[in-house]
Amino acid sequence: MMRELPAPPRAVEFSELISKKVEEARSAGGTRETVTVDWNGQQAHVEVIDLPLSSLYYNPSTHRIRAQRSHDTGRDGALEKDPWSAESQDYLQFLLKASPANPDVRDKDFDTLKDSLKEFGQNDPGLVTRHGVLVNGNTRAAALRELGEQSMRVGVLPESFTWADINAVELALQLRKDHRRDYSYINRLLAMEEQAALGRPPEQIAKDFRIQVRTYHQERWILSTIRELNERSRTGGGNGLRLVDWEGAQERLKELHRLYVKLETVDRDQAEVLKELRLAAILLNFSKTDVRHIDEDFLKAGFDEQLPKGNGGAAQLQSVSVPGLGLEVPAASSAVAEARAMNDEILRAAAVVRSDTPALGDAQKASAQEVWDRAETAFDKAIEAAGRSARLRKRKQLAPARLADACASIDQCVSDLVQARTSRSLDEEQFDEAVVKLRASLLKLAQQAGRGLPQPGEGVAWLLEAVSAEGSR
């Protein structure tokens, strides 16, 4: 969450340098360069000056890498204690160059930005506080430093700005339609959470992020679910999943939310079971089309029985007491408890498998990998079986669906026929040829529909009778 950060080293000295450069820009005469800042619903125009890159600090509170900070818990802890140290600033620079989904990989978008700066130079100024902390342009500063540039053009915020103001300005700049590099998905969720913590209503936050209010509530549900899963993944050694581990799951998480909302009011237990199973499949890196097979039919067909059972999944309380109210509410069903227990085991295994902590022993890592592999194999088999079942259902429904489409076309043909006769524009010869083709098609349909049906239904019986009458002519 956002907090008031201490001033960086030599803050007073750098503030004096900035004030001197701003005053020089104002007194130089001619056209002055300014940058527009959205703040508290108003626009302010601040002076743009050149500052040495060596004196600028990356912003530890930038929304761009908020989730990615958890990539290395040790370095993140040091960053939290002293954001201005050389080690902390190096970690921020590393994250600004890294892929949001996998910080171990260099981001292609960063290299694209770097190439653009090399060819065309810096078009848009960054934005800094009076102490030289970058509010906007952190990634550009990292690219310029890598190119060997010595200075950067930046707009300077007023001295009166608090850290809350600084974060609000950065967010407003990012959400402009002309922004060049989006926040990653999890960082957008964190930015919305931060705005809600400031007491802003959902309607205003949704407007700022250019989304619908229902989408805002969906995003808050997803972040809450991720936080819960990360907490459940924690092992005795303190290892757990990180926010960055869920980057790339945006569409699968959104589809999960839509399914959950649809089922929750009808069958809460079914909704909870499917939620746990889908989350496990998402964590196991199954594709969106694979995860979709985990639905109501997945449970009806019993494919969930092919999945591993978590330890203690069958243990179930009959009710749960609500302290202070003297009430007891029904506990989760055994199916929900088993699904949660299974998912908890996968979550804890994932936390160990993805951890780089040296303290983890080989035996612990091997055990976690075994759980992961067993779960991955079981889900793969169950999803493959569900996919075959879905394709079979689709084939069963294909013939009736095509016949329904043909009926709709014939109904439209009746309307077209009336209009053509009214305007005397009907080509009777072509129409007659089409009816002959229809008769041939109905004869073939009757031959197939009547096979193996000793007692056909009303529709098939009519069709067979009509064809029989046609054949007796």
QUITA-V947996 format. One record per run of one state. SS is the DSSP state (H for helix, E for strand, L for the rest). FROM is the first residue (numbers start at 0). LEN is the number of residues. If there is no record, write none. Layout:
# QUITA-V947996
SS,FROM,LEN  SS,FROM,LEN
This chain:
# QUITA-V947996
L,0,10  H,10,17  L,27,6  E,33,6  L,39,2  E,41,11  H,52,3  L,55,1  E,56,1  L,57,5  H,62,3  L,65,2  H,67,4  L,71,1  H,72,9  L,81,4  H,85,12  E,97,1  L,98,7  E,105,1  L,106,1  H,107,13  L,120,5  E,125,3  L,128,4  E,132,4  L,136,1  H,137,9  L,146,4  E,150,6  L,156,6  H,162,12  L,174,10  H,184,13  L,197,4  H,201,7  L,208,4  H,212,20  L,232,10  H,242,4  L,246,3  H,249,15  L,264,3  H,267,16  L,283,4  H,287,5  L,292,3  H,295,5  L,300,2  H,302,4  L,306,12  E,318,4  L,322,4  E,326,4  L,330,3  H,333,20  L,353,8  H,361,61  L,422,5  H,427,22  L,449,8  H,457,14  L,471,2
